Amino acid sequence: MQKTFDDYLNDPRIKNEPMGLRITHAMRFKVQDETAGMSAAEKAAYYKQGTEALFTSLGLPPPKYASPGDRP
């Protein structure tokens, strides 16, 4: 059974933290679980898909990607 965000939010490791920190830690735990066992290329695709979904939901144009060696 897949964990819900509330499951992550109520994790005993963070139950005594202020709510803002609990939310931050819960998001981190969720991403760690979702990306466990992924290769670097799979993680890059996971983050790219999430970024593009965020931009779309905000009505922004898709982000432009650059390689580390690219120079303006």
Number of C-alpha atoms within 10 A of each C-alpha: 3 5 9 9 14 10 12 19 21 14 15 9 11 16 12 11 11 9 12 9 14 19 18 11 18 20 15 13 15 16 13 11 11 12 14 9 10 11 10 10 8 12 15 12 12 15 13 14 11 12 14 15 13 13 13 13 9 9 9 10 9 12 11 5 8 9 6 6 5 7 6 3
